[in-house]
Amino acid sequence: MPTLENIKTQIGTIDLLQSVVRTMKTLAAVSMRQQEKAIQTLSDYSRTIDMGLSILLNQGAGEIVEQLPVTDGKLGAVIIGSDQGLCGRFNEQVVSFSLEKLPTQESKKSRRHILCVGRRAHMYLAESGARVDGVISAPVSVTGIIPAVNFLLVTIEEWNAQLGIERVVICYNRLLAGTTCRPEILHLLPFDRNRLREFASRPWPGTTIPLYTMDRNRLFSLLVRHSLFATLYRVLAESMAGENASRLVSMQAAEKNIGERLDELNLRFRDLRQGAITEELLDIVAGFEAMTSGGQN
């Protein structure tokens, strides 16, 4: 049977655990807010790129869209998870979704190449028996997104040059309203022709149309690269926000369970303490009665 000292020790340990969980919950909420701000800031950058494409395609460069090759090359897939745990089913969810969707994009395993972002996600991929061609660490803060994006862009270029990979998809968890995230697949390459056609037909919002002096093909390539950069940045930021949202939900559930356990231990502690006090009082009363009876005799 547990003693008062044992229960008191357990209460102290759970109190400490509760403070750790509250700290982690606060950090997750702060990080999620930072990533949401990064996504909002990126929208201005993306809009500027889109306007540049609209100018280029409006000024006689629309044939670039029709000249883009129709490709059925190998498939490269980037699966984005996390390096850190305590985020519920975040990694398991994106891996299960990826393994379900990738065969619909490319039926032959030999024509699929996978790059995993995040060691935790890679662990689930390895357990499933999937062939992973590379794994990198997932960014843990907003400042780590740009290096990760640059690495992915270089990797995609190497895929194309060395392996003949012409199609690239991204599988990631996207943050929805509140703390809910859902796995999605995004087609990164080839560049969406319909989107480019929409840019070509989009009216310019101002009265004066800007001019450009750079070679149109060179300018188009640069704008497309910047558009890919913005897309990858947004995807990583949304994935990180989803990770922290999942962690926040997990910490809230843990905090609730800890609170219930703490209430249970405090109740047992009070019951045992009350029982000990009652026993002491009974001993005192019994001793007093014994002394009184002895004095009367």
Stockholm file with secondary structure:
# STOCKHOLM 1.0

chainA/1-297         MPTLENIKTQIGTIDLLQSVVRTMKTLAAVSMRQQEKAIQTLSDYSRTIDMGLSILLNQGAGEIVEQLPVTDGKLGAVIIGSDQGLCGRFNEQVVSFSLEKLPTQESKKSRRHILCVGRRAHMYLAESGARVDGVISAPVSVTGIIPAVNFLLVTIEEWNAQLGIERVVICYNRLLAGTTCRPEILHLLPFDRNRLREFASRPWPGTTIPLYTMDRNRLFSLLVRHSLFATLYRVLAESMAGENASRLVSMQAAEKNIGERLDELNLRFRDLRQGAITEELLDIVAGFEAMTSGGQN
#=GR chainA/1-297 SS CCCHHHHHHHHHHHHHHHHHHHHHHHHHHHHHHHHHHHHHHHHHHHHHHHHHHHHHHHTTCTHHHHHSCCCCCEEEEEEECCSCCCSTTHHHHHHHHHHHHHHHHCSCGGGEEEEEESHHHHHHHHHHTCCCSEEECCCCSGGGHHHHHHHHHHHHHHIIIIICEEEEEEEEEEECSTTCEEEEEEEEESCCHHHHHHHHHCCCSSSSCCCCCSCHHHHHHHHHHHHHHHHHHHHHHHHHHHHHHHHHHHHHHHHHHHHHHHHHHHHHHHHHHHHHHHHHHHHHHHHHHHHHHHHHC
#=GC SS_cons         CCCHHHHHHHHHHHHHHHHHHHHHHHHHHHHHHHHHHHHHHHHHHHHHHHHHHHHHHHTTCTHHHHHSCCCCCEEEEEEECCSCCCSTTHHHHHHHHHHHHHHHHCSCGGGEEEEEESHHHHHHHHHHTCCCSEEECCCCSGGGHHHHHHHHHHHHHHIIIIICEEEEEEEEEEECSTTCEEEEEEEEESCCHHHHHHHHHCCCSSSSCCCCCSCHHHHHHHHHHHHHHHHHHHHHHHHHHHHHHHHHHHHHHHHHHHHHHHHHHHHHHHHHHHHHHHHHHHHHHHHHHHHHHHHHC
//
